[in-house]
Amino acid sequence: MSKLNSYYAKLPEDDRILVSHILDMIEICERSYQPKFSFFLDERQVVLVENVMQEQKYEHYRFFGGYENASRKVLGIFPPYWDDECYPITALTIKYRQSDKLTHRDFLGIFMSKQIKRSMLGDIIVGEGNTTVFVYNTVKDIFLYEISKIGSVGVKITETDDVDINVEQSFTEKTGTVSSMRLDSIVSTATGLSRDKSASLIKGGNVTVMYNVVETPSYQVNEGDIFSVRGSGKYILFSVNGKTKKDRIHITIKKYK
C-alpha cells in the first residue's frame, strides 16, 4: 500500500480520521478476503475517498446509496473477484396522511432525537404522504419499533425491498460570457456579484469547488465542476460553449434548487 501525499496531512482532523479509516478498511479487506463497508458518506466525503482510492490504486470498490444517483453513499471495498455486493443498507417507507406536510428537516429532527448519527442515514426522499429513507442496517429497528410520530403526525414505517426512486434534480439556468475560467469570474457570473466581491468571498474561504474549499481567485474551473458559494447556493458549470468574436468564453451555469 502506498503512502498518501502531504496534501492529506493538511486536511481537517475529521477528514484525516476518515482517510485513516479507509486505509484500514483496504488493509483488512486484503488480509481477511472479506468485504468492508463504510458508513454513509456525503458528497464531499465521496470525492475525498474517491481520490484516496485512486491514489492507492485500489480498483475493487464501489459507492452505493440504496438507489441509482443517491447523494449520500456507502463505500464498499471488495476482494478481487468478489461477486456479492450486498450493502448494509435498508430502505424504509414512511407513510402518513397526504394532508400532513412533512419536510426533510422534520424527519431529520426526529431521527437525531433518537441519537441516530447522520452517518447512519442515507438520502431522505420526501413525498406526499409517503417518504423513503435509506438507513444503515444496524439502526433500522429504531425506526421500525421506536418511531410512530414525526412531530404531531402519526406515521407508519415499514421495510421495503421494492425500491423505485426516480429523483430529478431541478435547476435554474444562467448563461453568460467570461474572459477566463478563473474561479472569481465564474462566481461573479453565477451570483451577479462583482469580480472584487467574488474574489473576497473566495479568499475568505466561502467558496468550495468539488466540495473542497478553494481560496485562490485564479483557480481554474473545469466544465462539470460543482461549486458552492456561502449565502448564495450550489451551482454546476454545466457547459463551456465556445468563444465570442472578442475571445470571451460562453458558459452555461445551473443552480441547484
Summary of the structure (lengths in Angstrom):
residues: 257
radius of gyration: 21.2
end to end distance: 41.5
largest distance: 65.8
contacts: 718
relative contact order: 0.11
helix: 31%
strand: 32%
